[in-house]
Amino acid sequence: MQQRRIGDRPVSAIGLGGMPMSIEGRPDEARSIATVHAALDAGITLIDTADSYHRDPTDVGHNELLIAKALRLAGASAADVLVATKGGHRRPGDGTWTKQGDAAYLRKACEASLQRLDVEAIGLYQFHRPDPAVPYEESVGAIRDLLDEGKILMAGISNADPDQIRLAQEILGGRLVSVQNQFSPSFRSSEPELEQCAEMGIAFLPWSPLGGISRAGELGSTHATFAEVAAERGVSPQQVALAWELAKADVVIPIPGASRPESVLDSVAAVELELTAEELARLDG
């Protein structure tokens, strides 16, 4: 497995997004654990989760507990796998998402995540989404305080714009290590943030990096070129999408979600797919 870096820590060039294993339509626990174990066996050393990855109001932190159990059963420690979690986004249980970014809540959320993940310090803690009711300085300041206290080892932000990235870096005293934004063949509006991260040497973690690529072969699909390249290379459109993202910059570490081992294995194969300059130009078009 090829390696990239988050802060001073090397991780696999492809991570695993845990959300599909815990929200609506989630599989049974046995299949989810098999999915995590398939990722570990394939060399994945980055798993992304969040306290809000749950389905019902009574199972807040479902995904964190699931990831912790799967790692424990595999005998994997925090030294083996970087578990990145997030706070500041909530799900009341009716399928909607709400934001809460005040300092008191973020501290409480981090403490709860520490318990669910059963670690002394969270490897990477990310402010999940800006809260328009709370100054961004307050939210990121809470993350800074958790970092200073040793409750988290690295700090990141998610769903941020360029100004927020620069502000977070300032508030954190140059210790911002990652930005997690939506980015995929069908959602490219985070390209400025990706480029900024490349300039600053900060990891860029595309969430939902496949973005509906399963419909790549449909007539008129924005993914049609990805399907064409995939057919020419004898690989899946999903692999082409991930390889295209990896080629954007060496700070890019996609975190495709998965809920079955087969999906993990297909994603991992993208690391070995080297697209030509001509193919990349076609996919960028």
C-alpha positions in Angstrom: 0.0 0.0 0.0 1.4 3.4 -0.9 1.7 5.9 1.9 0.8 9.6 2.2 1.0 11.8 5.3 -1.3 13.5 7.7 0.8 15.8 9.8 3.9 13.8 10.7 2.1 10.4 10.5 2.3 8.2 7.4 -1.0 6.6 6.4 -2.4 4.6 3.5 -3.0 6.6 0.4 -6.7 5.4 0.5 -8.7 5.5 3.7 -11.9 3.9 4.8 -15.0 6.0 5.4 -17.2 4.5 8.1 -20.5 6.3 7.6 -22.3 3.7 5.4 -21.9 1.1 8.2 -24.0 3.1 10.7 -26.7 5.3 9.0 -29.9 4.4 7.2 -29.6 1.1 5.3 -26.7 0.0 7.3 -25.7 -3.7 7.2 -25.6 -6.0 10.2 -22.6 -5.8 12.5 -20.9 -8.9 11.3 -20.7 -7.6 7.7 -19.5 -4.2 9.0 -16.7 -5.8 11.0 -15.7 -7.9 8.0 -15.5 -4.7 6.0 -13.2 -3.1 8.5 -11.1 -6.2 8.7 -10.8 -6.4 4.9 -9.6 -2.8 4.9 -6.9 -3.7 7.5 -5.8 -6.8 5.6 -5.5 -4.6 2.4 -3.2 -2.2 4.1 -5.5 0.6 5.0 -4.3 2.5 8.1 -6.7 5.5 8.1 -10.4 5.1 9.1 -12.7 8.1 9.2 -15.7 8.2 11.5 -17.8 10.8 13.5 -20.0 10.8 16.5 -23.0 11.7 14.2 -22.6 8.6 12.1 -25.7 6.8 13.5 -29.3 6.1 12.6 -31.4 6.5 15.7 -31.3 9.2 18.4 -30.5 6.4 20.9 -27.3 5.2 19.2 -25.2 8.4 19.0 -21.6 7.3 18.2 -22.7 4.0 16.7 -19.9 4.1 14.1 -17.2 5.0 16.7 -18.2 2.0 18.8 -18.3 -0.2 15.8 -14.8 0.8 14.6 -13.4 0.4 18.1 -14.9 -3.1 18.3 -13.6 -4.1 14.9 -10.1 -2.9 15.7 -10.1 -4.6 19.0 -11.2 -7.9 17.5 -8.4 -7.5 14.9 -5.8 -6.8 17.6 -5.1 -3.4 16.0 -4.0 -0.5 18.1 -3.9 3.2 17.7 -0.3 2.9 16.7 -1.4 0.6 13.8 -4.4 2.6 12.5 -5.1 6.3 12.6 -8.8 6.7 13.6 -10.1 10.2 12.6 -13.3 11.3 14.2 -15.3 14.5 14.1 -17.6 16.6 16.3 -19.9 19.6 15.7 -22.5 17.9 13.5 -25.5 16.2 15.0 -28.4 14.0 13.9 -31.6 14.2 15.9 -32.8 10.9 14.6 -35.3 12.0 11.9 -32.7 11.8 9.1 -31.7 15.5 9.3 -28.4 17.0 10.2 -27.9 19.9 12.6 -24.9 22.0 13.6 -23.5 22.7 17.0 -20.1 24.3 17.2 -19.9 26.0 20.6 -16.8 25.3 22.7 -18.7 23.7 25.6 -20.4 21.2 23.2 -17.2 20.4 21.3 -15.4 19.6 24.5 -18.3 17.4 25.7 -18.4 15.6 22.3 -14.7 15.0 22.3 -14.8 13.5 25.8 -17.6 11.1 24.6 -15.7 10.1 21.5 -12.6 9.3 23.7 -14.7 6.9 25.7 -16.4 5.3 22.7 -13.1 4.8 20.8 -11.5 3.6 24.1 -8.3 5.6 23.6 -6.2 7.9 25.8 -6.0 10.5 23.0 -7.9 10.8 19.6 -5.5 10.4 16.7 -7.1 13.1 14.5 -10.1 15.2 15.7 -11.9 17.3 13.1 -14.4 20.1 13.5 -17.2 18.6 11.4 -19.0 21.6 10.0 -19.1 25.4 10.6 -22.0 26.5 12.8 -23.4 29.9 11.6 -24.6 30.6 15.1 -21.1 30.4 16.6 -18.0 32.4 15.6 -15.6 30.1 13.7 -12.8 31.3 16.1 -14.7 29.9 19.0 -15.2 26.5 17.4 -11.6 26.1 16.2 -10.3 27.6 19.4 -12.0 24.6 21.2 -10.2 22.2 19.0 -6.9 24.1 19.8 -7.5 23.7 23.5 -8.2 20.0 23.2 -4.9 19.7 21.2 -3.0 21.7 23.9 -4.4 19.4 26.6 -3.4 16.2 24.8 -6.9 14.9 24.4 -6.3 14.9 20.7 -3.0 14.3 18.9 -3.8 16.1 15.6 -6.4 18.7 14.6 -8.4 19.0 11.4 -11.4 20.8 9.9 -14.2 19.7 7.6 -16.5 21.4 5.1 -14.3 24.6 5.2 -13.7 27.3 2.6 -10.3 28.9 1.9 -10.7 31.7 4.4 -11.7 29.2 7.1 -8.7 27.1 6.3 -6.3 30.1 6.7 -8.1 31.2 9.9 -7.9 27.7 11.4 -4.2 27.4 10.6 -3.7 30.7 12.4 -5.8 29.8 15.4 -4.1 26.4 15.7 -0.7 28.0 15.6 0.3 26.3 12.4 -0.8 22.9 13.6 -3.7 22.3 11.1 -3.0 18.9 9.5 -6.1 18.1 7.4 -9.1 19.5 5.6 -12.0 17.1 4.8 -14.3 18.4 2.1 -16.7 16.9 -0.4 -14.9 16.2 -3.7 -15.6 13.8 -6.6 -16.1 13.7 -10.3 -19.5 15.2 -10.0 -18.7 17.6 -7.1 -15.6 19.7 -8.0 -16.3 23.0 -6.3 -13.8 22.2 -3.6 -10.9 22.3 -6.1 -9.7 25.7 -4.6 -9.5 24.2 -1.2 -7.6 21.2 -2.5 -5.1 23.5 -4.2 -4.7 25.5 -1.1 -4.0 22.4 1.0 -1.4 21.4 -1.6 0.3 24.8 -1.3 0.2 24.6 2.5 1.3 21.0 2.8 -2.0 20.0 4.5 -3.7 16.7 3.8 -6.9 17.0 1.8 -9.4 14.2 2.5 -12.2 14.0 -0.1 -15.4 12.7 1.5 -17.9 11.0 -0.8 -15.1 10.7 -3.4 -17.1 8.4 -5.7 -20.1 10.7 -5.8 -22.5 8.5 -7.7 -19.9 7.0 -10.0 -21.9 3.8 -10.0 -24.1 5.6 -12.6 -21.1 6.3 -14.8 -22.4 4.4 -17.8 -25.7 6.2 -18.0 -26.3 8.2 -21.1 -25.6 11.8 -20.4 -24.0 11.1 -17.1 -21.3 13.5 -15.9 -19.3 10.4 -15.3 -19.4 9.1 -18.9 -15.7 9.8 -19.5 -14.8 7.9 -16.3 -16.7 4.9 -17.6 -15.0 5.2 -20.9 -11.5 5.3 -19.4 -12.5 2.4 -17.0 -13.6 0.3 -20.0 -10.3 1.0 -21.8 -8.2 0.1 -18.8 -10.3 -2.9 -17.8 -11.0 -1.5 -14.3 -14.0 -0.1 -12.5 -15.1 3.5 -12.8 -14.7 3.8 -9.0 -11.0 3.0 -9.4 -10.6 5.6 -12.1 -12.3 8.2 -9.9 -10.0 7.5 -7.0 -6.9 7.4 -9.2 -7.9 10.7 -10.7 -8.2 12.3 -7.2 -4.9 10.8 -6.1 -3.2 12.4 -9.1 -4.4 15.8 -8.2 -1.8 16.3 -5.5 0.2 14.2 -3.1 -1.7 15.6 -0.2 -5.0 14.0 -1.4 -6.1 11.0 0.6 -9.6 9.9 -0.5 -11.8 8.2 2.1 -14.5 6.2 0.2 -17.2 4.9 2.4 -17.9 1.1 2.3 -20.2 -1.4 3.9 -19.0 -4.6 2.3 -15.5 -6.1 1.9 -15.7 -6.1 -1.9 -16.1 -2.4 -2.1 -12.9 -1.9 0.0 -10.9 -4.2 -2.2 -12.0 -2.4 -5.4 -11.1 1.0 -3.9 -7.7 -0.1 -2.7 -6.8 -1.3 -6.2 -7.0 2.4 -7.3 -3.7 3.1 -5.6 -1.9 1.0 -8.3 -3.7 2.6 -11.2 -1.5 5.2 -12.8 -3.4 7.4 -15.3 -1.7 8.9 -18.3 -1.5 12.7 -18.8 -3.9 12.3 -21.7 -6.4 10.3 -19.5 -6.2 12.9 -16.8 -6.8 15.7 -19.3 -9.9 13.9 -20.5 -11.2 13.4 -17.0 -10.6 17.0 -16.0 -12.5 18.2 -19.0 
